């Protein structure tokens, strides 16, 4: 799995766990609909770190907590 796919999968997991919609994430984070939509539908090959940190904070998580998912375990990611 590519890193950007793992990030999107993790965001979707947390949104489901916390019963937060993508719309609410947009509004609470202050990020544009275009930014969130582009990220969530993998329109870019990579993920902007600043954008990701804003999303993680909006979700009420630490960076460590976000990346503690098995999705990010060594061997699960394709960084090519």
N, C-alpha and C positions, 0 to 999 in steps of 0.2 A: 504494500500500500504506500502510495506517495505521502509525503509529510502533509501537504495541503489537504489531501483526502482524509487523513487521520484527524487533522484539526477540525474540519467540517463535521466529521462523524462525532467527535467529542462535543462540539458545540451543540449539535442536535440532541445528543444524549442528555446533556445538562439542561437544555431547554425543556425536554420531556420530563426529566426528574423534577424540575422546579415549576412545571406547568406554566412556562413562559412562552408566548408566541414570538415569532420572528418580528412582527410589528412592534410588540412591546420592547423587544431588544433594541430595535431601531430608535424608538422614542426615548428609552431610558439611557441609551449610550450616547445619544447626540450624533451618531453616525448617520450618514445619508442612507436612504433606501437603496440607492444604487450600489453603495459600498457593501452593504450587508448582502444584497441579492447577488452581486458578483462573487463574493466570498462563498456564500452558501451553495451556489450552483457552479463552483469551480471554474469560473471564467478566466482566472489567472493561474499561472503555473505555481506561483508562490503566495505566501501570506505575509502581509506587512506586519512587522512585530509590534509597532505602535498601535495599529488597529486591533491586533489580537489582545494586547494588554488592556485596552479600553473595554473590549468585550468581556474578558475574564473578570475585570473589576466590576463591570455592570452585573455580571452573574453572581457576584458576591463571593468570589473564590480567590485564592492565592494562585500565583503562577505555578507553584509547586503542586498544589492540589489538582489543578487542571491537567498538568502533564504526568500525574501519578497513574493515569489510566494505562492499562495493558496495551492500549493502541500504540503507545510510544515506547514499548519495550524494544530493546536492541534485537534486531532480527526481524521485527515486524514491519520496518520501514525501508522503503526504497528511496534513496536520496539522489538517484541519477536523474 
